[in-house]
Amino acid sequence: MAEEMSKPVRPRDAASVVLIRGEGSGAEVLMGRRRKRASFLPNIYVFPGGRVDAADYRAVEGLALHPETERLLRRHTPATPTLALALAGLRETHEETGFLISKNADAAALEHAPATPYWDALRAETSLPDLARMDYIARALTPTMSHKRFNTRFFLIDANDARGELIQDGELEDLHWVPLDAAHRLPIVDVTEFVLNRARERWQDRLTGKLQKSVPFLRYVRNRQRIDHV
């Protein structure tokens, strides 16, 4: 009897952040290379990000995304709370780059914050996550044949005034600012190129105040790429 085909791995919720700084032809994007022993995309350049953790579901009261970001994200997020996805992206950004995307706050606002390294770093700066600065720009679902699968939502953030110092020896190697128009020359996968192109478009739209009507969703049907706009 023929062996039964294994069921596809269930994708895990994840978030990734595209950090861009500078203006015009001088705009740069932050990218780093995954280590060669990484179980997923070794030696490939990526944006900071990772899966949603339990702590990302816990936050202080009063945090909120920009209304337009919230509206667009909810279209792609029927089960996972939008706030958890945004916080996962900011937490992973801090862990992998050293940067905090935050705003000044009263110490009292952090009194009941979770006891985690990310929130401890916010306490040290007396600041709260600045969710209003996040644009939701893309979603991608890892192919079914992959041994690890992620349902990733990608956010764009203006990093011109990010707090902190860039980590030199962290989870990502060769972490550095790359000219936005040259980043596609790095060793990247098709999903990263898709998001990079989308980030470049949205970065220009932000300068003119243009709102997003939909967000592209990249997935694979019979191992062929498909992009829907939701």
NORZIRA-V253517 format. One line per field, one symbol per residue. ss: DSSP state (h for helix, s for strand, l for the rest). burial: b if it has 24 or more other C-alpha atoms within 12 Angstrom, else e. A space follows every 50 residues. Layout:
BEGIN
ss: ???
burial: ???
END
This chain:
BEGIN
ss: lllllllllllssssssssssllhhhlsssssssllllllllllsslsss sllhhhhlllllllllhhhhhhhhhllllllhhhhhhhhhhhhhhhhlls lsssllhhhhllllllhhhhhhhhhlssslhhhlssssssslllllllls ssssssssllllsllllllllsssssssslllhhhllllhhhhhhhhhhh hhhhhhhhlllllllssssssllssssssl
burial: eeeeeeeeeeeebbbbbbbbbeeeeebbbbbbbbeeeeeebeebbbbbbb bbeeebebbbeebbbeebbbebbbbbbeebbbbbbbbbbbbbbbbbbbbb bbeeeeeeebeebeeeebbebbbeeebbbbbbbbbbbbbbbbbeeeeebb bbbbbbbbbeebbeebbeeebbbbbbbbbbbebbebebebbbbbbbbbbb ebbeeeeeeeebebbbbbbeeeeeeeeeee
END
